[in-house]
């Protein structure tokens, strides 16, 4: 059984989808969830699933130990950002470079970077008159939404779309593809280390 950990800031719908996917598979488990908002929905999901949830305190994350001792305790093959809104500190990136991934609700490099998350991305895509949008799963480096892309999936932007209707289609892409890409990456890492 291989361990992954999830970093999340919000409602946790992607985290829940990943947890459910791997409960059925039985080959990978979400060993812990790290969250920077004590009231976030993902905290309740962790509690309901009996998954340890570590609440991240800003000062310790950015100027202290960056939670490296806590992360190492779970021996993760992969660190998965699922709606985590803070940039990852250099100490974690150095320790886990090439093993931290993020999902972004647009086709990077467009509509990425600081401030481009959730509905702000969809509003910008619609305002620009884009014909398509989608998701990008990418490696995390020191810059917001900058690391090498691993996978993209596209969907049409319809003339009548609102940020909410576009978000619903983007969420379906996330739920369909994110766990599968995680599984492939974990499998590749196991093969490399064998």
C-alpha positions as CSV (number, residue, x, y, z in Angstrom):
1,X,0.0,0.0,0.0
2,X,1.5,3.3,-1.1
3,X,0.8,6.6,0.8
4,X,-0.2,9.9,-0.7
5,X,-1.0,13.0,1.2
6,X,-3.4,15.8,0.1
7,X,-3.1,19.5,0.7
8,X,-6.5,21.3,0.5
9,X,-8.0,24.6,1.5
10,X,-11.7,24.3,0.7
11,X,-14.8,22.1,0.5
12,X,-12.7,19.0,-0.3
13,X,-14.7,17.6,-3.2
14,X,-11.6,16.6,-5.2
15,X,-10.1,15.1,-2.0
16,X,-13.2,13.1,-1.3
17,X,-13.2,11.9,-4.9
18,X,-9.6,10.8,-4.6
19,X,-10.2,9.0,-1.3
20,X,-13.3,7.1,-2.7
21,X,-11.4,6.1,-5.9
22,X,-8.5,4.6,-3.9
23,X,-10.7,3.0,-1.3
24,X,-12.2,0.9,-4.2
25,X,-8.7,0.2,-5.7
26,X,-7.0,-0.7,-2.5
27,X,-3.4,0.0,-3.8
28,X,-2.9,3.6,-2.7
29,X,-4.2,5.3,0.4
30,X,-4.6,8.9,1.4
31,X,-2.5,8.8,4.6
32,X,-3.2,12.4,5.7
33,X,-4.7,15.7,4.8
34,X,-3.0,19.0,5.4
35,X,-5.3,22.0,5.5
36,X,-4.7,25.7,6.1
37,X,-8.3,26.5,7.1
38,X,-9.7,24.9,10.3
39,X,-13.3,25.5,9.1
40,X,-12.8,24.0,5.6
41,X,-15.1,21.2,4.4
42,X,-12.1,19.0,3.8
43,X,-11.5,18.8,7.6
44,X,-14.9,17.2,8.1
45,X,-14.2,14.8,5.2
46,X,-10.9,13.8,6.8
47,X,-12.7,13.2,10.2
48,X,-15.5,11.1,8.5
49,X,-12.9,9.0,6.7
50,X,-10.7,8.6,9.8
51,X,-7.8,10.2,8.0
52,X,-5.4,12.3,10.1
53,X,-5.9,16.1,9.4
54,X,-3.1,18.5,10.1
55,X,-4.1,22.1,10.4
56,X,-1.3,24.3,8.9
57,X,-0.3,27.4,10.8
58,X,1.0,30.1,8.5
59,X,4.1,31.1,10.4
60,X,5.3,27.6,10.9
61,X,4.6,26.8,7.2
62,X,6.4,29.7,5.7
63,X,9.1,30.7,8.3
64,X,9.4,27.6,10.4
65,X,9.9,23.9,9.7
66,X,7.3,23.9,6.8
67,X,5.7,20.9,8.4
68,X,8.4,18.7,6.9
69,X,8.6,16.4,10.0
70,X,4.8,15.8,9.8
71,X,4.9,15.1,6.1
72,X,7.8,12.7,6.4
73,X,5.9,10.8,9.1
74,X,3.5,9.6,6.4
75,X,6.2,8.6,3.9
76,X,4.3,9.9,0.9
77,X,5.1,8.8,-2.6
78,X,3.2,11.8,-3.9
79,X,1.9,15.1,-2.4
80,X,-1.3,16.1,-4.1
81,X,-2.6,19.7,-4.0
82,X,-6.4,19.6,-4.4
83,X,-7.6,23.2,-4.1
84,X,-4.7,24.3,-1.9
85,X,-4.4,28.1,-2.2
86,X,-1.0,28.8,-0.6
87,X,2.3,28.6,-2.5
88,X,4.4,25.6,-1.3
89,X,7.5,26.6,0.7
90,X,10.9,26.0,-0.8
91,X,11.9,23.5,1.9
92,X,9.0,21.1,0.9
93,X,9.7,21.6,-2.8
94,X,13.4,20.8,-2.3
95,X,12.6,17.7,-0.3
96,X,9.9,16.4,-2.7
97,X,10.7,17.9,-6.1
98,X,9.0,15.9,-8.8
99,X,6.7,14.4,-6.3
100,X,4.3,17.3,-5.7
101,X,1.4,17.8,-8.2
102,X,-1.4,20.3,-8.5
103,X,-4.7,20.5,-10.5
104,X,-5.6,23.8,-12.0
105,X,-9.0,24.6,-13.5
106,X,-7.8,26.0,-16.8
107,X,-5.5,25.1,-19.7
108,X,-2.1,26.4,-18.4
109,X,-0.1,28.5,-19.1
110,X,-3.3,30.6,-19.7
111,X,-5.2,31.8,-16.6
112,X,-2.7,30.7,-14.0
113,X,-0.7,32.4,-11.3
114,X,-1.5,34.2,-8.1
115,X,-5.2,35.1,-7.8
116,X,-6.3,32.7,-10.5
117,X,-8.3,30.1,-8.6
118,X,-11.9,28.8,-8.6
119,X,-14.5,31.2,-10.0
120,X,-11.9,33.9,-10.8
121,X,-10.4,31.5,-13.5
122,X,-13.8,30.8,-15.0
123,X,-14.8,34.5,-15.0
124,X,-11.5,35.4,-16.8
125,X,-12.0,32.5,-19.4
126,X,-15.5,33.7,-20.2
127,X,-14.6,37.4,-20.3
128,X,-11.8,36.6,-22.8
129,X,-14.2,34.9,-25.1
130,X,-12.3,31.6,-25.0
131,X,-13.9,28.7,-27.0
132,X,-12.4,26.0,-24.7
133,X,-11.2,25.6,-21.2
134,X,-10.2,22.6,-19.1
135,X,-7.9,21.3,-16.5
136,X,-4.1,21.0,-16.2
137,X,-2.4,18.6,-13.8
138,X,1.2,19.8,-13.3
139,X,4.3,19.4,-11.1
140,X,4.7,22.1,-8.5
141,X,7.7,24.3,-8.4
142,X,8.5,27.6,-6.7
143,X,6.1,29.7,-8.8
144,X,2.3,29.5,-8.8
145,X,0.9,27.2,-11.6
146,X,4.3,27.1,-13.3
147,X,5.7,23.5,-13.1
148,X,5.7,21.1,-16.1
149,X,2.3,20.0,-17.3
150,X,1.6,16.2,-16.8
151,X,-1.9,16.1,-18.3
152,X,-4.6,18.3,-19.8
153,X,-8.2,17.7,-20.6
154,X,-10.4,20.1,-22.5
155,X,-14.1,21.1,-22.6
156,X,-16.0,23.6,-24.7
157,X,-16.9,27.0,-23.4
158,X,-20.5,27.6,-24.4
159,X,-21.8,31.1,-25.4
160,X,-24.4,30.9,-22.6
161,X,-21.9,29.7,-19.9
162,X,-21.7,31.4,-16.5
163,X,-18.7,30.8,-14.2
164,X,-20.9,28.3,-12.4
165,X,-21.9,26.2,-15.4
166,X,-18.4,26.2,-16.7
167,X,-17.1,25.2,-13.2
168,X,-19.5,22.3,-13.2
169,X,-18.0,20.9,-16.5
170,X,-14.5,21.5,-15.2
171,X,-15.3,19.6,-12.0
172,X,-16.4,16.6,-14.0
173,X,-13.1,16.6,-15.8
174,X,-11.3,16.9,-12.5
175,X,-13.2,14.0,-10.9
176,X,-12.7,11.8,-14.0
177,X,-9.0,12.4,-14.5
178,X,-7.2,13.4,-11.3
179,X,-7.3,10.0,-9.5
180,X,-6.3,8.2,-12.7
181,X,-3.3,10.5,-13.2
182,X,-2.3,10.1,-9.5
183,X,-2.5,6.3,-9.9
184,X,-0.3,6.4,-13.0
185,X,2.3,8.7,-11.3
186,X,2.5,6.5,-8.2
187,X,2.9,3.4,-10.3
188,X,5.7,5.0,-12.3
189,X,7.5,6.0,-9.1
190,X,7.2,2.5,-7.7
191,X,8.6,1.0,-11.0
192,X,11.6,3.5,-10.9
193,X,12.5,2.7,-7.3
194,X,12.2,-1.1,-7.8
